[in-house]
Each structure stands twice: as C-alpha cells, then as structure tokens.
Amino acid sequence: SYENAEMWRESTHVDQLWNLIDPLTGLEAPGPQAPTIAIVDSGVDASNLESFGGRVIASVNLSSLSPNADGDDQGHGTMVAGIAAGGSPLAPGVAPNAPIVSVRTSDAEGRSVTSDVIAAADWVLANAERYNIRVANFSLAGSVETSFRVDPLDKAVERLWFNGVVVVAAAGNHGSADGPVSMSYAPANDPFIITVGAVDQAQTSDPYDDTVPWWSGYGHTMDGFSKPDMTAPGRYLVMPVPVDATIPAREPDRVLAPGYMWMSGTSFAAPVVAGTAAQILARHPEWTPDQVKGALMLTSAYLAAPGSGVGEIDAAAAANLDFTPPNPNENFYAFVQTDSNGQKSFNAASWASYVEANASWASASWASASWASASWASASWASASWSSDVESSMTTTASWNASAGAE
C-alpha cells in the first residue's frame, strides 16, 4: 500500500536548487537554465503541458516493435521524464526548466530491441549539439549477462560519455533478499557511466535512515565492478502518466489523481540523478561527465546499507561545489585511445592484458580519491570473476518492466 514519500526532494536537497535569492534584489529568482535531458524509453507525452509545458523539444521513435506509434503508450517514459524534469506543482521534477528530448525504443509493454537502444544512443550522440543534450537517462536493461568489454550497448553509451553526455542507468529491479546478485546487464554494468540503485525513505526527509529495498539490484559485474555507484529515492514516488497508458490500466490502485500515479523501482531513482546531473551542468557547464560523476559521489550521504554504493545523492551539495571534483574514472583513461578523427574509445584488450599481467590488480588504486566513507577502489574490484575470453551473449530484446519486482 502507498506510503507518502514525497519528501524525497527535501532528503536529496533537490528543493534547494529551484528558487534562489537574487543578492541584488532580495527576491526569489529561478535557478540557472539546465541543459537538455534525453529520455531513452517508451516515449514522453508531450501533450502534458502541466508537467512539461512545451519543453519536449524533439521526439523520435526508433522502436522496431512499434514503428508507427507516437506519444507514450506504456507510460514509463513519461514517468521517468516527470521525475527528471517535470514542472507540475503536484509532482515537480528535479530540473523543471530542462528541455526534454524523447527517444522512444519500446512498445506498450516496455520491450525494446537491443539494436534500437544502441541506435537511440547513437541518435543522441548525433543530435547532442543540435539540442544541447548533456544528459541521457536509460531506465532499461538487457536481459542477459554480458561483459562491458564486448557488449555493443556498453560501447554505445561509452561513445556518449566520451563525447560529453552524462549517461545515467537504472541498476535494475532484479535484487534478492538473500544478498548480492549479478550486475552484468548492459548498460548498468559499464564502469564509466553512473548506475543508480533505489532507497526507501522510511517516510522521513532524513537520508541517514534510508534503506535499500530488497528488489534494488546490487553486486558485482562479471568484470569485477561494484554496482550501483550511488542511490537515490526510488520507492512510492508520484509522477505524471498518460491516463490511457498501459501501466495505470494495469495498476489502477496506484493512481492518485487523473494523470498521476505512484510507482517504485530503480527506473525512477535513475532520473533523480539524471535531473541532478542537469542541475550540476547548469552551474558548471564546463564539467565533463567524469567530473559530474565525481561531484555526485564525493557529496553523497554515506549509508551503511549494502547495495547503496557510495551513498545517497545530495543534489544541492553536488551542484554547489566550488572546486573541480576528482575523476572517479581517472586511471581507466590510461586505456582510452583516441583515433585519427579525435574520437575516444576504451581499449578493452589493452586493459585485459594489463589486468592479467598484474597479480595485484584486485587491489589496484584506480581512483585517487576516497569517496565519502567508502573505499571506492576496493569496492570496485572485490570478488571479481575474471576471464580473458568473455564473449557477448546479447539477445534480441532488452526487457524492462517498471514495476517488476518493485513494491
């Protein structure tokens, strides 16, 4: 049954980013203009003017399963967009002035062909400058375990990352009450990008009593990385949804008002972070994706709960840093190569050779910073299962259901 969790904006200090006091007039003034957020999902209902006010500046449908559809038949993408950048007084999002680009990959049941998701990432990259896209949210996941070294979806999101687009992905709702699970599902398994788990707020605005619900996935990837990187509120969130979409039809008891319902899941924790990334870039447009990730990690509220990464984000602290944050991916850049066109890519073979040749790789210091109260280096490499010949086993669909396993 529903529990009020609408204080999530206060527990993450998102509310402190909306209206600022102008030091010259003493009057409230809106925060700086956020860059565009791309929502790779089931579509965004651009007709919802209360939530989006004409800020959906582009929509494209790349779904092979629903090639002639428009809008958002499922409702999932509209929900995600609402959390990241909704402007409704009933359910405001993190960056309510951010333009939105809707990149549809899924059908009315939330199913996406993997090649369509890859095409979506490439579309975002091709149109990033045109629409000022600086953040891309992927609240979806592959259905089979893969290595980031060979997975084409991981390569696609890395292309975004290396070209200045912050990529945020949901950790997944495949957690277990018995402990860690495999986190080898693209794109959340990629070490460069930001992977987000969910926390339950216990109906308070104090982040330090927050817990990780059992369904929020956490553990290690087959390449040895600890995921998620961080957490954000993801339980009982209220968000906009098309009234005729499949999700409210399937979960009518969760509808709180016409066009609004509550849902739980890492799908909705991820856009809390995506919206925060946009707010950070509004204040620090020169920062790279690595620096945005560093700011989020450095300022997170440490939680003792397993599966919380370095902790729960503090949006205001991250956005208001007055120094350049450290790069959590710093030492991976020894394995990032630049081609003759200036394009960067991760040299997985070079990295694999280095790791296999160094017996102490499991305790290697891949980052120069100590993240909050967590040791990022040891967390990333503990209990790694390493193989030099891991092959990709991509399936035809990346299946994601917003409510699967989340309650």
C-alpha positions, -999 to +999 in steps of 0.1 A: +000+000+000+011+036-007+033+054+018+040+091+014+075+095+001+071+130-015+097+143+009+123+129-014+130+163-028+140+175+007+161+144+016+182+149-015+181+187-012+167+190-047+143+216-035+173+239-027+181+242-064+148+255-077+144+291-064+173+311-054+175+345-037+189+373-060+215+390-039+208+424-056+170+424-052+165+401-024+137+384-044+133+348-054+147+340-089+147+308-108+178+287-109+201+287-139+189+271-171+195+234-172+207+216-204+186+191-223+179+156-209+174+128-234+149+101-221+156+068-239+124+049-230+088+043-241+083+079-252+072+111-234+037+125-235+045+160-249+008+169-247+011+170-209+016+208-207+011+209-169+042+187-164+063+196-195+050+230-207+062+226-242+097+217-231+097+184-251+117+199-279+121+168-300+106+133-302+118+104-323+105+068-325+132+042-331+112+012-319+111-017-343+083-033-323+060-002-325+074+017-355+043+038-362+034+047-327+038+082-312+035+095-277+039+071-248+016+040-249+032+024-218+036+055-196+070+046-183+090+072-203+066+100-192+070+089-156+108+090-159+107+124-176+085+137-149+109+127-121+139+142-140+123+174-153+086+176-146+072+211-138+038+201-123+031+217-089+016+184-078+048+164-087+077+186-096+108+170-110+145+177-103+152+201-131+119+217-140+133+240-166+153+214-185+143+208-222+135+172-229+142+150-259+121+118-261+139+089-278+114+060-280+127+024-282+100+004-265+064-008-272+034-005-250+047-034-229+081-019-223+100-042-246+129-028-266+151-044-293+187-040-282+197-027-316+171+000-312+185+011-279+220+012-295+205+033-323+190+056-297+223+062-281+238+069-315+209+093-323+215+112-291+252+115-299+244+127-335+219+153-322+236+163-289+250+196-302+218+205-321+196+201-290+222+208-263+218+173-249+242+169-219+224+141-200+208+108-212+187+086-190+184+048-196+158+032-173+161-001-191+183-031-191+195-060-212+181-095-204+213-115-204+246-111-186+275-096-206+309-082-203+312-044-208+344-051-228+324-066-257+288-055-253+277-032-281+253-013-259+281-005-235+302+007-263+273+029-274+269+046-240+306+050-237+306+069-270+281+093-254+302+096-222+335+103-241+317+130-261+304+150-231+270+134-224+264+122-188+248+087-190+226+076-161+213+040-160+190+022-136+206-006-116+177-030-121+149-044-100+163-080-100+176-078-065+173-105-039+166-105-002+194-131+002+221-107-008+241-095-039+231-105-074+249-103-108+251-068-121+263-079-156+234-063-175+240-035-200+242-006-198+243-006-160+273-028-160+295-002-176+322+012-152+323+046-168+287+056-166+265+063-135+245+034-123+218+042-097+201+020-071+170+028-051+164+037-015+133+037+007+130+068+027+111+055+057+087+084+053+112+109+066+134+136+050+165+124+069+186+104+044+205+086+071+176+064+080+170+053+044+174+017+034+179-003+002+147-023-007+154-059-015+145-056-051+171-029-059+199-048-076+234-046-063+266-067-065+294-072-090+296-074-127+315-102-144+343-078-149+347-071-112+330-038-108+307-030-078+273-016-089+254+006-083+276+036-080+251+055-058+215+055-048+185+079-049+149+077-037+130+051-057+100+040-036+065+054-037+073+083-060+044+102-075+048+111-112+028+121-143+015+093-166-008+094-196-043+084-185-048+059-213-013+042-209-009+005-201+007+010-167-021+028-150-045+004-166-026-025-151-021-008-117-053+012-111-049+012-073-017+033-077-035+061-095-037+090-070-053+117-093-061+118-130-028+117-149-007+109-117+003+077-100+029+063-077+055+037-086+086+022-072+118+010-089+153+018-099+137+031-131+126+061-111+157+065-089+178+069-121+161+101-133+165+117-098+202+115-106+198+125-143+179+156-133+206+164-107+233+160-133+214+186-154+213+209-124+250+204-119+258+212-155+235+243-153+260+257-128+292+241-142+287+237-179+324+231-185+324+200-164+329+166-181+307+136-174+335+122-152+335+154-131+297+153-127+300+117-115+328+127-092+307+156-077+278+132-071+300+106-054+320+130-034+289+146-018+267+116-013+254+108+022+271+076+032+247+047+041+257+016+058+231-004+039+246-030+015+239-020-021+239+017-016+271+024-035+289+054-020+256+066-006+225+086-014+229+117-035+229+152-022+218+173-052+225+207-037+259+198-023+269+183-057+257+212-077+272+238-055+307+225-052+331+254-056+360+233-068+366+208-096+357+174-083+381+144-087+375+120-116+364+085-103+373+070-136+407+087-137+430+057-141+409+040-167+418+067-191+452+050-195+432+026-216+412+051-235+425+056-270+419+085-295+416+078-332+426+100-361+392+117-360+396+126-324+371+100-312+378+082-279+371+046-272+380+022-244+407-003-254+394-034-237+421-057-250+448-034-236+431-033-202+426-071-201+463-076-209+473-052-181+449-069-156+461-104-164+497-094-161+494-078-127+487-102-098+477-073-076+450-059-099+422-067-074+436-041-050+448-016-077+440+020-070+420+030-100+410+063-085+429+089-065+400+099-042+385+084-012+347+086-018+328+096+013+332+068+038+336+041+012+368+028-003+360+031-040+390+012-052+384-018-031+347-018-036+351-018-074+375-047-076+364-070-048+354-106-056+360-102-093+353-130-116+378-126-144+381-143-178+401-131-207+377-147-233+343-135-221+320-133-251+290-111-256+257-130-255+233-102-265+197-112-270+173-096-294+154-078-267+162-056-237+133-063-215+123-039-187+092-035-167+088-005-145+070-024-117+086-058-120+098-068-085+093-033-071+067-026-045 
